[in-house]
Structure formats: C-alpha cells, structure tokens
Amino acid sequence: MTIVFKLSDNLKPAVIKYYHDLCLEKKPPYSVFQAKEADTTITLYESGKIMFQGISADIDAAIWIDLEKKHNNRIIDLKTGKELKKDKSSLEPKKANFDKYNTIGSDEVGTGDYFGPIVVSATYVSNELSSFLHELKIMDSKKLTDDKIKEITPKIIAKVPYTTIILKPSDYNKYYQSDINMNKIKAILHNKALISMQQKMPNYDKIVVDQFASPKKYYEYLQGSKEILKNITFTPKAEDQCLSVACASIISRYVFLKEMASLSQELGMEVPKGAGANVDAFGKQIINQFGQDKLKEIAKLNFKNTEKILN
C-alpha cells in the first residue's frame, strides 16, 4: 500500500522530529529524509510531499491526515491522498451563526486514544439556550481541561437533551477491517446518534456535524445501513460555531473520562490517554500483569502501538 499527499509547512517540523530516530542512513534524491517504522517506509520530499509505503501505510498516514484536518482544515482522502474539495452546497459559511437555529449536533471523542472506547454524542440545543451556554464558555472539549469538563457537563446535561453511544475497544476490534476504517466507524456511530436524537426532538431547524469526510464519502460509508439521516450541514470546526456540536463534544469527553476512570479503577493503575511512548510502556505492563487477552479488551489493536508493545 502506498499513500502520498502534500504536507502543510506547519506540520513539517513535527514530522521531522517524530521520525528523527527512525531515519535511514541513505535517502532518495530530492528527499528530506527516509525513515522506517516497523513495516512502513516514510519519505518526506523537498517538494513537501510525504509518502507512506507498506502494509500499515494507512495507519501511519492517518495520524498526519488527522492533524491536517485539525490544524489546517484540510480534508485528505486516506486512500488516494488527494485533498477533497469542500462541497459548498452542504457547507455553511465560515463563522456561521447557528445560535438563531434550533440545532441537533454530534461529535466524537476517543478516536486518537489507544486505550478506551470511542464515544459519540448528539445533542439538541434550542436557540433559547444560547445565552446560558455562552455564559458557560462552551467550546470544543479539546480546549478545556478535564477538570473544567467535569465541572460544566452536569450543568449542560441538566438542560440539554442528549444521546450517547459508546463503542468499547473489544467491539471496535471486531468491526475494524481492511474495508472498514476509522472514518466509516465514525460515520456509522454519528448516524445512529443523530437518528436517536432526531426521534427524541423532531422539531429542529438544522442538523450539524463536524466534517471529518466529504459529504459524498460520508454517505458512501453508510451504504447498507437500515436508516440514513440526510439533510446534514457538514461544517469544518463545527464545535467552534455550533453550540449543539460543542455540547456533544463536551458530553462525549465527559463520558470518555468516566470510562477511563472506571478502567483505571478496574486495573488498579491510571490508564494513559493518547498514543505516545507512555502508552506503549503501559501496554507492556498490561501484558505482563494480565496477559495479551486483556490488551484486546481495552485497546484499539489497529494502532501502531500494538506492534511496539508486542515486540
């Protein structure tokens, strides 16, 4: 498998630092470096293009494609490496004012964490609640500390109708296959949460989803689903523009933190978040104390961390 895409300038230093210790002595012409991580070869060219080659190329490339979306608002197709053009007919203008609408919004947490579940929530926010939520300084949960999340979420759920879906790692590992990637799983979970919320609160004006794939691709992921919710407004950085998406993000984070706390209590030690070197060390400790089957139960095995832990 080979994936090539143009890397944004602001991510180049992070890529170079990340692969510094894995660089090969010889590099191809016109390249900045070539690195080898397990069965994937990574080459960054002077032109700015980065190439991933190997069995797990999609997993390695997905890390940086995710960061392109987060930091640069670029939607890059994982299979082709091409940047997807925004579907203007289904996107609200930047800095859209959703406060005047009664909206249903959804967002997810846990897709970048090796341990713990994926949590998707959908909420309904009426325009009457806008002032209350702005007073709480609602924003994307990634910008709030865990303590702040724990403080404000009970105030939100006391007034905001919501629904939450939790996908345990053991179930995630059953679903994830070569033809069922992370984005497809996210699309399926968002669709389920939104349908549930729509049934609870049918008198809404708009349904808003933080765009993680093009609208066309999103609906392709849902082919075969019994019920598919249409007329969605896909908006980049929707959690910064739409209060229902921001609330969904915060509630998802709150539930994720509770799940991680419960898992930590079960294991008798704090489970680390993310997918860094500390996660690898913790994974080895899990195998030593509880065996490999426990890792299958609490971790997303398609992550690169699994190879490092088992090796």
N, C-alpha and C positions, 0 to 999 in steps of 0.2 A: 504494500500500500504506500502511495506517495501523495503527500498533501503539500501544496505550495501556495503561499499568499504573501502579499506585500505587508510588511510590518511597519507600524507607525513609528516615527522618530522617537517619540517619548517613551516607547517600550524597549528600544534597542539596548539602553544601559542595563535594564533589568534582565533581559535575555542573556546578554554577555556575562553578567555576574552569575546568573543561575547555572550556566553551563561551563563556567570557568575551569572547574576542577575536572571536567569530563572531556576537555578538548584533546583532540588527536594531534600528534606532532606535525603531521603533514596535512595541509588543507588544499582544496581545489583552487584553481586560478580564479581570481576576482572574488574570493570569499574572505569574510572577516574571520571566521573560524568554522571548524567542523568538529562536532562532539558526538560521542557515543554513549547512550544511556540504555543499558540492557539490550533489547533487540531493536532499538530505534536509533537511526543516524540523523543528526540535526545539523544543517548547514545554513549559515547566515551569509548572504552575498552582499557585496558592496552596494549593489543596486537597491538594497532594502528588502529583497525577497528572502523568505525563510522557507526551507524545505525540510519536511519530516519524511523519512523513509523507514519502513519496517512493519512488522506485524501490528505493533501498538502505536503506529503513527497517529491514528485518530485521537487516542487518549492524550498523547503529548501535545498535539496541536490544539486540542480543545482548551487546554489551560490558557494559552495565549489568545485564542479566539474569544474566550470569555472576558479576558482583560481588555481586548479591543472594544468589546461592547460596553463594558463598564466605564472605561476611561475616555474612549474616543467616539462612542455612539456609532460604531461600525458593526454591521451585521455581515459576518463572513460565513459562507456555506462550508460546512465541515468536509463534505465530500469533494467539492470542486475547488475550494479555496478562493472562489470568486466573491467579491463584495456584492451583497444584494442591494438593489435599488429600493428605496422606500416606496411603498405603494401609497401615493398621495391621496388616492380616493378613500383610503381607510385609516389615514393618519390625521389626527388633529394638528393644528399649527403648533409650533413650539411655544411653550409657556401658555398653553391653553388654559382658560379659566373654566374649570369644571364645577366650581363652587355653586354656580347657579342651577346645576342639574341635580336630580336625584340619581345617584350612580351606584352600580354594582361593580366592584373591582376585585382583582385577585393578584396574589403574589406568592412566591415560594421561598423557602429557606432550607439549607442543608445540602444543596447540590455540590457545593465545594468542600464539604466536610467528609473525610474518610469514614469516621465513626458517626453513628447516629442516623436517624431517619431523614427522609425528605418530607417537609411539611408544606402543604399548600392550603391557603385560606382564601375565602371570598367574603366580602362584607357588603352591606348596603348602607350607604350614607345619604341621608336626605339633606337638601340644601339648608334646612333649619339648623342642622348640627355644625355647620361650617365654623361659626364663631367659637363655639365650645372647643372644637378640635384644634383650631388655630391657637387658641389660648394655651392648649397643652403643648404647642410647638411640635405638632405631628410632622414627621418627616420619615424618610427611608430608615428602616431599622438598622441598617449597616452604619448609619451615622450616630446612632445612640449607644450608650454604654449598656451593658447587661443590667446594671442596677437601675438605670433610667427606664429600661423596658419593663422591668418588674414593677416599677412604681406606677407607670401610667397605664399599663394594659388593663388592670382591673377597672379603672375609670372609663376606659373605652368600651369594654365589653358590657358594662352596665347600661350603656345607651345605644350601642351599635349592634344590630343583628349580624351574625356571622356563622360560617360553617367551616370546618377544618377537616382535612384529610391527611392522615399520617401513613406514609409508606415505610415500613420497617426495612432495615437493611437485608434481612433474610428474604423478604418478598422482592425487594429491588433486585437481588442477585438472581432470582428466578426469571424475572422479566427481561433483564438486560441481556441482549444477544447481539450478534453481528448486524441484524437488521432492525433492532430496537435499541436506539441510542438514548442518551440522556434527554435530548430535546423532545423526542417522541414521548418518553415517560412524562415529562413536564406537561406537554400538551394534553395528554390523557387525563392527568390529575387536575389541571386547570379546568378542563371541560366538565369534569364531574362536579367540582366545587361550584362552578358558575351555574350549572343546571340546578343544583341543590338550592343555591341562593335565590335563583330566579323563581323557583317554585314557592319559596317562603315569602318573597317580597316581589310580586309580579308588577307592581306599579312603579317602575323605574323609567328614567329617560335614556340613560346610556349604560352600556357595559364596557368597561375599560380594562385592558390587560397590558402590563409592561411587556413591550415587544422583545422576545428572545429569538424569534424567527420571522421570516416574511409571512404575511397572511396566507399566501398560497401554500407555503411549506407547512404552516400550522395546520391547515385543513387537510393536507396530504397525510400528516401524521395521524389524523383522526379517522382516516378511511377504515371502515369496518366497525366503527363504534355504533352502538344501537341508536344513540341520540347525540346530535351535534348541535351545539349552540352557535347560531350565526349572528350577523349584525354587531360584531365586536369592533370597538375602536382600539386599534393597536397603537400604542404610543411609547416611543423611547423615553426612558427615565420617567415613567408614569407615576412612580411613587413620589416624585417631587412636584407633580402637577395635579394629581387627583387624590382627594382625601380617602376615598374608599380603597384605593390601591395601597396608600400609605398605611391605613389601618390594617389591611390584610397582611402587609409586610411585618408590621409590629406584632400582630397576634401570632403569625407563623413563627416569628423569632421567640416569642414568649413560650409557646408550646414546645419548640425545639429545645429551649433551655431547660424546661421541666423534664423532658425526655432524657436529656443528657445528665441531669442531676439524678434522676431515677436509676439510670445505668451506672453512674458513678457509685451510688449507694449500694447497688447490687454487687459490684465488683470490689468494693472496699477501697477504691482509689479514684481520683479525679480523672475523667476521660478528657483528653485534649481535643480541641476543635481544630479545624483546618486540615491541611495535608502536608505539613512540614516534617523536618527531621525528628522533632519531638514525637510526632505521631508514629513514625517508623519504630522508634525506641519503645514506645508504649505497646505497639503491636507485637513486638518480640516478647515483651513481658507477658502479654496475654497468652501467647502460645506456650511459654514456659510454665505458666501457672495453671492455665485452664485447657490447653490443647488447641489444635487447629480448628476444631468444630466451633469453638466459641468465637473465633475470628469471623467465620462465615455467618454467624448470627448477628454480630454487632457492627460489621464493616461492609463497605461497598467494594466488592472484590475486584471490579474492573479498574480501579485506581492503580496508578503506578506503584503506590506504596506497598501493595501486596507482594510484588516481586522482590522489593528491597527487604521486606520483613521475612519472607520465606527463604531468601538467600543469605 
